[in-house]
């Protein structure tokens, strides 16, 4: 049976990045700086290579050996895959995610 989390894909490049960093968990959430304050929330979550502090606030799924914790405040897109990839700037790598909001394909 397919779930809304079956649309999450992790690229080979991202899997290698996580392995190199010794990380086996990813968090998909709205970061605190976007949800705290007196301004509107931008409805595009971000991805981080870490475990959540309070796992009960997340839905957990394992994809390709990586535990993915999706915040219960994040609504997965129905029509798009969510692709987790890695990019680098000045040789510093960081996870990226597409499939939410205006970056949808």
C-alpha positions in Angstrom: 0.0 0.0 0.0 1.4 3.4 -1.0 1.7 6.1 1.6 2.3 9.8 1.2 5.9 9.2 2.2 6.5 6.9 -0.8 7.0 10.0 -2.8 10.2 10.9 -1.0 13.3 10.0 -3.1 16.9 10.3 -2.0 19.5 10.7 -4.8 22.7 8.6 -4.8 24.7 11.7 -4.3 22.7 12.5 -1.1 23.1 9.0 0.1 26.9 9.2 -0.4 27.0 12.6 1.4 25.1 11.2 4.4 27.3 8.1 4.5 30.5 10.3 4.4 29.1 12.5 7.2 28.2 9.4 9.3 24.5 10.5 9.3 21.6 8.0 9.1 18.7 10.4 9.9 17.1 13.3 8.1 14.6 15.8 9.4 12.0 17.6 7.2 10.6 20.5 9.1 9.9 24.3 9.2 13.0 25.7 10.9 12.5 27.7 14.1 13.6 31.0 12.5 10.6 30.7 10.1 8.0 29.8 12.7 9.0 32.2 15.5 8.3 35.9 15.2 5.8 38.3 14.0 5.9 37.5 10.3 4.2 35.1 8.0 5.4 31.5 7.7 6.9 30.6 4.3 5.2 27.3 3.6 8.3 25.5 2.3 10.0 23.1 4.7 13.7 22.5 4.8 15.8 19.3 5.2 18.5 18.7 7.8 20.9 15.8 8.4 20.1 15.2 12.0 17.7 13.4 14.4 14.9 15.4 15.9 15.0 16.4 19.6 11.4 15.2 20.1 10.7 12.3 17.8 7.0 12.2 18.9 6.4 15.4 17.0 7.4 13.7 13.7 6.3 10.8 11.5 9.1 8.4 10.8 9.8 6.5 7.6 12.9 4.6 6.5 14.0 5.1 2.9 17.2 3.5 1.5 18.4 2.8 5.0 17.9 6.5 6.1 15.4 7.3 8.9 13.4 10.3 7.7 11.5 12.3 10.3 8.8 14.4 8.8 7.3 17.1 11.1 3.6 16.6 11.7 3.2 20.3 10.7 4.5 19.5 7.2 2.0 18.5 4.5 3.5 16.3 1.8 2.6 17.3 -1.8 0.1 15.0 -3.4 1.2 15.4 -7.1 5.0 15.7 -6.8 7.9 13.5 -5.7 10.0 15.1 -2.9 13.6 14.7 -3.9 16.4 15.0 -1.4 19.7 15.9 -3.0 23.0 17.5 -2.1 24.6 20.6 -3.5 28.0 22.2 -2.7 29.1 25.8 -2.5 32.8 26.4 -2.1 33.3 22.6 -1.4 30.8 22.7 1.5 28.0 20.3 0.9 24.4 20.7 2.2 21.2 18.8 1.7 18.5 20.3 -0.6 14.9 19.3 -1.2 12.6 19.9 -4.2 9.0 19.1 -4.7 7.4 21.6 -2.4 5.9 25.0 -3.4 7.3 26.8 -6.4 10.1 24.4 -7.1 7.7 21.6 -8.0 8.3 19.9 -11.3 
